[in-house]
Amino acid sequence: MPKTNSRVQKQQFADEYVNLMTLRLAEGEKLPPVRELVKNSAFGQVMILKSIGRLVEKGLLVARARQGYYRSSLNSRSADRRRIDIIACSEAGYMKIDGFTIKLVQYLFDIGTQRRYSMYVHRVGYYESILAYRDLIAENKITDAFLVSPGNEEIVKFVRSLDVFAVPVATAYHVGLGPAVVDAPDMMERQIDYLRAKGHSRIGFIHEYREQFGSIVLLNRLMVYYRKMAESGVRIYPEYVAPANNGGAELLASLEKMFDTPVPPSALICNDYWLPAVYSFLAARKKVVGKDVCVVTDGESCRLLPRPVMVFNSPKEMAEKAWLIMEDLLKGHDNRAIFRPELTILD
């Protein structure tokens, strides 16, 4: 068994080597001869040929009789590519919650199905090695993918280095170079500005940042909360800033501490998928949403009554923009757009 595992691993390294040599080629440029690749890499001829064969199958290389192998053009690659993969990256546990991200995955899948693409959904856990992406891509022969909530830019760079057309969506880091569809960077500013304009100074915040998950976007929202409150010159009780943790009893404990302070908050900011628990807690305390406590959330809809104030942030719109970018890339266009959703307050 060890020898078998060793051969498999060595073949993976050979695949990476040939893939890297291919990525260095311009469209239509010839791959170095097999004997040269063998000499420069220390991989055997059989392994090199197998790696080349896989790239030919993926459409990255074209074999020409008695001439060798050439880098294919983007347009030739896109002609019959009707499979798109969705890779859910990094965010822990969200697939179990009917929240923003799972809706985003569903919209990406549904739009692709309507456009007659074959859609597949995968998951790479937060604590897994970045090499898990390599193994997933190799095993499933992925060439085009949406990366949902990648935790950092290195994941996107690595996936693209494997010659995958990757469009990151709802990133957990600040994007400097597209293509990408990012989560609303000014969400917290809009929420606090609304509440301050309505006269609220006692504003609680149920946040989701946890050090072990390291989302820069979630950390930024937490820091913006402190900054905006400080700029307003209002007091922040420590209990006003409470972690959601995993919901359930932990969320309930956070809410109890928050509303047991000498001066409980008159307004509360929280994500849409914590709303049922928040409403149940407030009802048990005989507090009416909108009258005793102003609840501000984000998303695209809410069935709870009385309705909370909602900063409209549509996962459907993000999915549609991601598909525009993806199909533009498949046509061979160099699309480096970064889409940021426009927020609207519904009260």
PAVO-784880 format. One record per residue (C-alpha): x, y, z; chain; residue in three letters. Coordinates in Angstrom, 3 decimals. Layout:
{{X; Y; Z}; "A"; "ala"}
...
//
This chain:
{{0.000; 0.000; 0.000}; "A"; "met"}
{{2.723; 2.607; 0.757}; "A"; "pro"}
{{4.166; 2.114; -2.748}; "A"; "lys"}
{{0.728; 2.664; -4.282}; "A"; "thr"}
{{0.209; 5.864; -2.304}; "A"; "asn"}
{{3.690; 7.024; -3.266}; "A"; "ser"}
{{2.993; 6.488; -6.963}; "A"; "arg"}
{{-0.312; 8.347; -6.722}; "A"; "val"}
{{1.351; 11.289; -4.989}; "A"; "gln"}
{{4.193; 11.358; -7.505}; "A"; "lys"}
{{1.665; 11.394; -10.346}; "A"; "gln"}
{{-0.047; 14.370; -8.694}; "A"; "gln"}
{{3.275; 16.206; -8.577}; "A"; "phe"}
{{3.844; 15.350; -12.244}; "A"; "ala"}
{{0.378; 16.730; -13.058}; "A"; "asp"}
{{1.219; 19.968; -11.260}; "A"; "glu"}
{{4.536; 20.264; -13.087}; "A"; "tyr"}
{{3.022; 19.766; -16.549}; "A"; "val"}
{{0.132; 22.070; -15.656}; "A"; "asn"}
{{2.585; 24.781; -14.606}; "A"; "leu"}
{{4.554; 24.393; -17.845}; "A"; "met"}
{{1.292; 24.694; -19.782}; "A"; "thr"}
{{0.212; 27.842; -17.934}; "A"; "leu"}
{{3.443; 29.534; -18.981}; "A"; "arg"}
{{2.554; 29.109; -22.640}; "A"; "leu"}
{{0.787; 31.696; -24.735}; "A"; "ala"}
{{-2.209; 30.548; -26.766}; "A"; "glu"}
{{-0.985; 28.423; -29.677}; "A"; "gly"}
{{2.546; 28.066; -28.245}; "A"; "glu"}
{{4.137; 24.619; -28.256}; "A"; "lys"}
{{4.786; 22.628; -25.076}; "A"; "leu"}
{{8.442; 21.558; -24.702}; "A"; "pro"}
{{9.112; 18.023; -26.032}; "A"; "pro"}
{{8.324; 15.129; -23.706}; "A"; "val"}
{{11.994; 14.098; -23.459}; "A"; "arg"}
{{12.867; 17.626; -22.307}; "A"; "glu"}
{{10.112; 17.617; -19.686}; "A"; "leu"}
{{11.349; 14.251; -18.409}; "A"; "val"}
{{14.953; 15.462; -18.260}; "A"; "lys"}
{{14.103; 18.701; -16.414}; "A"; "asn"}
{{11.634; 17.220; -13.934}; "A"; "ser"}
{{12.949; 13.784; -12.924}; "A"; "ala"}
{{9.477; 12.338; -13.616}; "A"; "phe"}
{{9.244; 9.289; -15.857}; "A"; "gly"}
{{8.005; 9.430; -19.433}; "A"; "gln"}
{{4.866; 7.441; -18.588}; "A"; "val"}
{{3.882; 9.939; -15.877}; "A"; "met"}
{{4.564; 12.960; -18.081}; "A"; "ile"}
{{2.495; 11.522; -20.916}; "A"; "leu"}
{{-0.345; 10.716; -18.529}; "A"; "lys"}
{{-0.283; 14.306; -17.237}; "A"; "ser"}
{{-0.289; 15.669; -20.769}; "A"; "ile"}
{{-3.173; 13.367; -21.664}; "A"; "gly"}
{{-5.252; 14.774; -18.821}; "A"; "arg"}
{{-4.692; 18.337; -20.027}; "A"; "leu"}
{{-5.677; 17.280; -23.544}; "A"; "val"}
{{-8.899; 15.801; -22.130}; "A"; "glu"}
{{-9.595; 19.076; -20.297}; "A"; "lys"}
{{-9.023; 21.038; -23.488}; "A"; "gly"}
{{-5.983; 22.928; -22.220}; "A"; "leu"}
{{-3.635; 21.300; -24.723}; "A"; "leu"}
{{-4.155; 20.257; -28.336}; "A"; "val"}
{{-2.235; 17.340; -29.858}; "A"; "ala"}
{{-0.965; 17.786; -33.423}; "A"; "arg"}
{{0.237; 14.713; -35.271}; "A"; "ala"}
{{4.053; 14.535; -35.469}; "A"; "arg"}
{{4.323; 18.087; -34.128}; "A"; "gln"}
{{3.675; 17.823; -30.410}; "A"; "gly"}
{{1.309; 19.534; -28.001}; "A"; "tyr"}
{{0.123; 23.153; -28.138}; "A"; "tyr"}
{{-1.694; 25.450; -25.736}; "A"; "arg"}
{{-5.299; 25.745; -26.845}; "A"; "ser"}
{{-7.087; 29.078; -27.192}; "A"; "ser"}
{{-9.676; 30.259; -24.682}; "A"; "leu"}
{{-12.336; 30.303; -27.355}; "A"; "asn"}
{{-11.707; 26.679; -28.325}; "A"; "ser"}
{{-11.928; 25.694; -24.687}; "A"; "arg"}
{{-15.279; 27.343; -24.153}; "A"; "ser"}
{{-17.080; 25.902; -27.164}; "A"; "ala"}
{{-18.564; 22.854; -25.442}; "A"; "asp"}
{{-18.080; 23.622; -21.758}; "A"; "arg"}
{{-21.494; 23.222; -20.206}; "A"; "arg"}
{{-20.464; 22.148; -16.724}; "A"; "arg"}
{{-20.024; 24.636; -13.881}; "A"; "ile"}
{{-19.010; 23.696; -10.342}; "A"; "asp"}
{{-19.835; 25.564; -7.142}; "A"; "ile"}
{{-17.209; 25.185; -4.412}; "A"; "ile"}
{{-18.383; 26.285; -0.979}; "A"; "ala"}
{{-15.233; 27.527; 0.744}; "A"; "cys"}
{{-14.180; 28.116; 4.305}; "A"; "ser"}
{{-17.284; 29.315; 6.106}; "A"; "glu"}
{{-18.052; 26.766; 8.822}; "A"; "ala"}
{{-21.541; 25.391; 9.294}; "A"; "gly"}
{{-23.453; 27.741; 7.003}; "A"; "tyr"}
{{-24.823; 24.887; 4.891}; "A"; "met"}
{{-26.964; 23.935; 7.916}; "A"; "lys"}
{{-28.601; 27.347; 8.176}; "A"; "ile"}
{{-31.241; 28.878; 5.932}; "A"; "asp"}
{{-29.285; 32.097; 5.645}; "A"; "gly"}
{{-27.752; 34.398; 3.055}; "A"; "phe"}
{{-24.965; 32.123; 1.846}; "A"; "thr"}
{{-27.051; 29.008; 1.324}; "A"; "ile"}
{{-29.532; 31.137; -0.645}; "A"; "lys"}
{{-26.638; 32.407; -2.735}; "A"; "leu"}
{{-25.541; 28.835; -3.506}; "A"; "val"}
{{-29.113; 27.924; -4.440}; "A"; "gln"}
{{-29.445; 30.904; -6.788}; "A"; "tyr"}
{{-26.129; 30.115; -8.489}; "A"; "leu"}
{{-27.290; 26.524; -8.980}; "A"; "phe"}
{{-30.796; 27.446; -10.196}; "A"; "asp"}
{{-29.591; 30.070; -12.694}; "A"; "ile"}
{{-27.088; 27.594; -14.134}; "A"; "gly"}
{{-29.755; 24.924; -14.480}; "A"; "thr"}
{{-32.076; 27.374; -16.247}; "A"; "gln"}
{{-29.258; 28.172; -18.682}; "A"; "arg"}
{{-28.787; 24.444; -19.345}; "A"; "arg"}
{{-25.473; 24.008; -17.563}; "A"; "tyr"}
{{-24.685; 20.858; -15.605}; "A"; "ser"}
{{-24.277; 22.080; -12.035}; "A"; "met"}
{{-22.337; 20.439; -9.196}; "A"; "tyr"}
{{-21.859; 21.616; -5.605}; "A"; "val"}
{{-18.797; 20.750; -3.477}; "A"; "his"}
{{-17.594; 21.723; -0.025}; "A"; "arg"}
{{-14.086; 22.347; 1.310}; "A"; "val"}
{{-14.011; 22.775; 5.089}; "A"; "gly"}
{{-12.393; 25.705; 6.840}; "A"; "tyr"}
{{-9.623; 23.686; 8.475}; "A"; "tyr"}
{{-8.680; 21.654; 5.423}; "A"; "glu"}
{{-5.357; 22.161; 3.672}; "A"; "ser"}
{{-5.332; 24.306; 0.561}; "A"; "ile"}
{{-4.277; 21.123; -1.237}; "A"; "leu"}
{{-7.839; 19.876; -0.696}; "A"; "ala"}
{{-8.802; 22.208; -3.548}; "A"; "tyr"}
{{-6.209; 20.587; -5.792}; "A"; "arg"}
{{-7.521; 17.117; -4.997}; "A"; "asp"}
{{-11.148; 18.188; -5.481}; "A"; "leu"}
{{-10.384; 19.817; -8.830}; "A"; "ile"}
{{-8.375; 16.829; -10.064}; "A"; "ala"}
{{-10.914; 14.244; -8.914}; "A"; "glu"}
{{-13.873; 16.041; -10.488}; "A"; "asn"}
{{-12.024; 17.472; -13.529}; "A"; "lys"}
{{-13.187; 20.980; -12.669}; "A"; "ile"}
{{-12.430; 23.676; -15.241}; "A"; "thr"}
{{-14.916; 26.438; -14.325}; "A"; "asp"}
{{-16.137; 27.218; -10.823}; "A"; "ala"}
{{-17.762; 29.718; -8.504}; "A"; "phe"}
{{-15.870; 29.962; -5.213}; "A"; "leu"}
{{-18.423; 30.895; -2.551}; "A"; "val"}
{{-17.065; 32.730; 0.505}; "A"; "ser"}
{{-13.363; 31.935; 0.042}; "A"; "pro"}
{{-11.586; 32.800; 3.285}; "A"; "gly"}
{{-8.552; 34.469; 1.710}; "A"; "asn"}
{{-7.081; 35.509; -1.607}; "A"; "glu"}
{{-4.530; 32.687; -1.617}; "A"; "glu"}
{{-7.332; 30.152; -2.147}; "A"; "ile"}
{{-8.469; 31.982; -5.282}; "A"; "val"}
{{-4.907; 32.368; -6.595}; "A"; "lys"}
{{-4.194; 28.686; -6.006}; "A"; "phe"}
{{-7.366; 27.511; -7.753}; "A"; "val"}
{{-6.630; 29.781; -10.721}; "A"; "arg"}
{{-3.053; 28.446; -10.855}; "A"; "ser"}
{{-4.636; 25.066; -11.632}; "A"; "leu"}
{{-6.079; 26.690; -14.762}; "A"; "asp"}
{{-9.613; 26.870; -13.439}; "A"; "val"}
{{-11.812; 29.797; -14.449}; "A"; "phe"}
{{-12.700; 30.818; -10.894}; "A"; "ala"}
{{-15.165; 33.553; -9.960}; "A"; "val"}
{{-15.128; 34.284; -6.187}; "A"; "pro"}
{{-18.520; 35.273; -4.785}; "A"; "val"}
{{-19.239; 36.835; -1.357}; "A"; "ala"}
{{-15.574; 36.841; -0.410}; "A"; "thr"}
{{-14.428; 36.817; 3.223}; "A"; "ala"}
{{-11.522; 39.127; 2.360}; "A"; "tyr"}
{{-11.093; 42.505; 0.671}; "A"; "his"}
{{-10.751; 42.068; -3.076}; "A"; "val"}
{{-8.209; 44.210; -4.888}; "A"; "gly"}
{{-8.282; 42.555; -8.303}; "A"; "leu"}
{{-11.244; 41.028; -10.146}; "A"; "gly"}
{{-13.140; 39.280; -11.412}; "A"; "pro"}
{{-15.172; 38.923; -8.222}; "A"; "ala"}
{{-18.561; 39.539; -6.640}; "A"; "val"}
{{-18.057; 40.870; -3.118}; "A"; "val"}
{{-20.365; 41.177; -0.138}; "A"; "asp"}
{{-21.596; 44.680; 0.688}; "A"; "ala"}
{{-18.626; 46.481; 2.324}; "A"; "pro"}
{{-20.727; 49.322; 3.744}; "A"; "asp"}
{{-23.467; 47.258; 5.403}; "A"; "met"}
{{-22.686; 48.284; 8.988}; "A"; "met"}
{{-22.361; 51.970; 8.100}; "A"; "glu"}
{{-25.830; 51.966; 6.534}; "A"; "arg"}
{{-27.384; 50.165; 9.499}; "A"; "gln"}
{{-25.915; 52.438; 12.157}; "A"; "ile"}
{{-26.519; 55.631; 10.161}; "A"; "asp"}
{{-30.194; 54.651; 9.871}; "A"; "tyr"}
{{-30.529; 54.020; 13.613}; "A"; "leu"}
{{-28.713; 57.214; 14.604}; "A"; "arg"}
{{-30.953; 59.205; 12.248}; "A"; "ala"}
{{-33.942; 57.696; 14.079}; "A"; "lys"}
{{-32.535; 58.856; 17.408}; "A"; "gly"}
{{-31.173; 55.570; 18.738}; "A"; "his"}
{{-27.989; 55.661; 20.833}; "A"; "ser"}
{{-28.318; 52.342; 22.688}; "A"; "arg"}
{{-27.535; 49.952; 19.813}; "A"; "ile"}
{{-26.785; 46.279; 20.385}; "A"; "gly"}
{{-24.983; 44.100; 17.848}; "A"; "phe"}
{{-25.165; 40.300; 17.497}; "A"; "ile"}
{{-21.957; 39.590; 15.610}; "A"; "his"}
{{-20.561; 36.440; 13.996}; "A"; "glu"}
{{-16.836; 37.027; 14.074}; "A"; "tyr"}
{{-14.816; 34.214; 15.650}; "A"; "arg"}
{{-11.033; 34.209; 15.759}; "A"; "glu"}
{{-10.783; 30.580; 14.690}; "A"; "gln"}
{{-12.567; 31.382; 11.397}; "A"; "phe"}
{{-10.759; 34.635; 10.623}; "A"; "gly"}
{{-13.214; 36.284; 8.217}; "A"; "ser"}
{{-11.882; 39.749; 7.425}; "A"; "ile"}
{{-15.343; 40.899; 6.311}; "A"; "val"}
{{-16.935; 39.909; 9.642}; "A"; "leu"}
{{-14.052; 41.434; 11.594}; "A"; "leu"}
{{-14.396; 44.638; 9.586}; "A"; "asn"}
{{-18.102; 44.896; 10.428}; "A"; "arg"}
{{-17.294; 44.519; 14.107}; "A"; "leu"}
{{-14.629; 47.232; 13.906}; "A"; "met"}
{{-16.943; 49.546; 11.961}; "A"; "val"}
{{-19.565; 49.152; 14.689}; "A"; "tyr"}
{{-17.084; 50.344; 17.327}; "A"; "tyr"}
{{-15.829; 53.162; 15.099}; "A"; "arg"}
{{-19.281; 54.473; 14.184}; "A"; "lys"}
{{-20.486; 54.330; 17.788}; "A"; "met"}
{{-17.343; 56.135; 18.999}; "A"; "ala"}
{{-17.755; 58.829; 16.349}; "A"; "glu"}
{{-21.298; 59.375; 17.607}; "A"; "ser"}
{{-19.991; 59.850; 21.148}; "A"; "gly"}
{{-22.389; 57.291; 22.639}; "A"; "val"}
{{-21.618; 54.782; 25.373}; "A"; "arg"}
{{-21.161; 51.134; 24.493}; "A"; "ile"}
{{-21.822; 48.665; 27.263}; "A"; "tyr"}
{{-19.661; 45.529; 26.843}; "A"; "pro"}
{{-22.828; 43.435; 26.791}; "A"; "glu"}
{{-24.120; 45.392; 23.771}; "A"; "tyr"}
{{-21.650; 43.537; 21.546}; "A"; "val"}
{{-22.525; 39.859; 21.777}; "A"; "ala"}
{{-21.414; 36.816; 19.752}; "A"; "pro"}
{{-24.005; 34.634; 18.047}; "A"; "ala"}
{{-21.631; 31.669; 18.365}; "A"; "asn"}
{{-23.567; 28.630; 17.115}; "A"; "asn"}
{{-27.022; 29.938; 17.965}; "A"; "gly"}
{{-29.280; 28.071; 20.355}; "A"; "gly"}
{{-28.407; 28.351; 24.052}; "A"; "ala"}
{{-25.257; 30.372; 23.286}; "A"; "glu"}
{{-27.196; 33.014; 21.375}; "A"; "leu"}
{{-29.852; 33.087; 24.103}; "A"; "leu"}
{{-27.149; 33.669; 26.747}; "A"; "ala"}
{{-25.759; 36.585; 24.709}; "A"; "ser"}
{{-29.208; 38.178; 24.423}; "A"; "leu"}
{{-29.886; 37.741; 28.141}; "A"; "glu"}
{{-26.650; 39.506; 29.068}; "A"; "lys"}
{{-27.417; 42.285; 26.598}; "A"; "met"}
{{-30.936; 43.004; 27.858}; "A"; "phe"}
{{-30.091; 42.503; 31.535}; "A"; "asp"}
{{-27.801; 45.548; 31.512}; "A"; "thr"}
{{-28.943; 48.556; 33.589}; "A"; "pro"}
{{-29.792; 50.359; 30.344}; "A"; "val"}
{{-30.832; 47.739; 27.747}; "A"; "pro"}
{{-30.518; 48.564; 24.041}; "A"; "pro"}
{{-33.361; 50.232; 22.194}; "A"; "ser"}
{{-32.126; 48.849; 18.865}; "A"; "ala"}
{{-30.495; 45.627; 17.750}; "A"; "leu"}
{{-28.477; 44.742; 14.632}; "A"; "ile"}
{{-28.298; 41.074; 13.658}; "A"; "cys"}
{{-28.115; 38.810; 10.615}; "A"; "asn"}
{{-31.352; 37.565; 9.087}; "A"; "asp"}
{{-30.914; 33.914; 10.034}; "A"; "tyr"}
{{-30.822; 34.756; 13.757}; "A"; "trp"}
{{-34.153; 36.605; 13.562}; "A"; "leu"}
{{-36.467; 33.743; 14.670}; "A"; "pro"}
{{-34.437; 33.268; 17.868}; "A"; "ala"}
{{-34.297; 37.030; 18.484}; "A"; "val"}
{{-38.064; 37.419; 17.994}; "A"; "tyr"}
{{-38.777; 34.501; 20.355}; "A"; "ser"}
{{-36.499; 36.021; 22.996}; "A"; "phe"}
{{-38.098; 39.464; 22.746}; "A"; "leu"}
{{-41.603; 37.987; 22.863}; "A"; "ala"}
{{-40.701; 36.100; 26.050}; "A"; "ala"}
{{-39.579; 39.426; 27.525}; "A"; "arg"}
{{-42.857; 41.029; 26.369}; "A"; "lys"}
{{-41.007; 43.432; 24.102}; "A"; "lys"}
{{-42.576; 44.374; 20.769}; "A"; "val"}
{{-40.355; 44.654; 17.694}; "A"; "val"}
{{-40.620; 48.144; 16.218}; "A"; "gly"}
{{-42.124; 49.591; 19.375}; "A"; "lys"}
{{-39.849; 48.580; 22.252}; "A"; "asp"}
{{-36.855; 47.444; 20.214}; "A"; "val"}
{{-35.951; 48.417; 16.660}; "A"; "cys"}
{{-34.461; 45.369; 14.914}; "A"; "val"}
{{-32.271; 45.983; 11.857}; "A"; "val"}
{{-31.149; 43.114; 9.653}; "A"; "thr"}
{{-29.977; 42.380; 6.109}; "A"; "asp"}
{{-31.146; 40.126; 3.295}; "A"; "gly"}
{{-33.935; 40.209; 0.746}; "A"; "glu"}
{{-37.132; 39.199; 2.587}; "A"; "ser"}
{{-38.559; 38.375; 6.012}; "A"; "cys"}
{{-41.841; 36.671; 6.900}; "A"; "arg"}
{{-41.754; 37.595; 10.578}; "A"; "leu"}
{{-44.197; 40.171; 11.960}; "A"; "leu"}
{{-43.825; 42.946; 12.897}; "A"; "pro"}
{{-41.281; 43.244; 10.094}; "A"; "arg"}
{{-37.757; 44.347; 10.993}; "A"; "pro"}
{{-35.988; 47.178; 9.254}; "A"; "val"}
{{-34.124; 45.492; 6.414}; "A"; "met"}
{{-31.070; 46.637; 4.485}; "A"; "val"}
{{-31.900; 44.949; 1.203}; "A"; "phe"}
{{-28.929; 42.857; 0.078}; "A"; "asn"}
{{-29.988; 40.358; -2.554}; "A"; "ser"}
{{-28.169; 37.010; -2.968}; "A"; "pro"}
{{-30.107; 36.612; -6.210}; "A"; "lys"}
{{-28.611; 39.812; -7.620}; "A"; "glu"}
{{-25.133; 38.675; -6.573}; "A"; "met"}
{{-25.685; 35.300; -8.264}; "A"; "ala"}
{{-26.877; 36.973; -11.472}; "A"; "glu"}
{{-23.810; 39.240; -11.574}; "A"; "lys"}
{{-21.536; 36.252; -10.936}; "A"; "ala"}
{{-23.085; 34.449; -13.887}; "A"; "trp"}
{{-22.581; 37.471; -16.155}; "A"; "leu"}
{{-18.884; 37.435; -15.288}; "A"; "ile"}
{{-18.583; 33.658; -15.704}; "A"; "met"}
{{-20.201; 33.565; -19.132}; "A"; "glu"}
{{-18.084; 36.511; -20.231}; "A"; "asp"}
{{-14.951; 34.585; -19.237}; "A"; "leu"}
{{-16.165; 31.489; -21.085}; "A"; "leu"}
{{-16.451; 33.592; -24.229}; "A"; "lys"}
{{-12.741; 34.394; -23.930}; "A"; "gly"}
{{-13.134; 37.963; -22.670}; "A"; "his"}
{{-10.694; 39.351; -20.100}; "A"; "asp"}
{{-13.276; 40.414; -17.534}; "A"; "asn"}
{{-11.735; 41.787; -14.319}; "A"; "arg"}
{{-14.874; 43.445; -12.964}; "A"; "ala"}
{{-15.565; 43.687; -9.227}; "A"; "ile"}
{{-19.274; 43.884; -8.436}; "A"; "phe"}
{{-20.401; 45.434; -5.156}; "A"; "arg"}
{{-24.145; 45.339; -4.420}; "A"; "pro"}
{{-26.042; 48.570; -3.864}; "A"; "glu"}
{{-27.899; 48.592; -0.563}; "A"; "leu"}
{{-31.446; 49.842; -0.031}; "A"; "thr"}
{{-33.173; 50.348; 3.332}; "A"; "ile"}
{{-36.679; 48.905; 3.652}; "A"; "leu"}
{{-38.510; 50.140; 6.769}; "A"; "asp"}
//
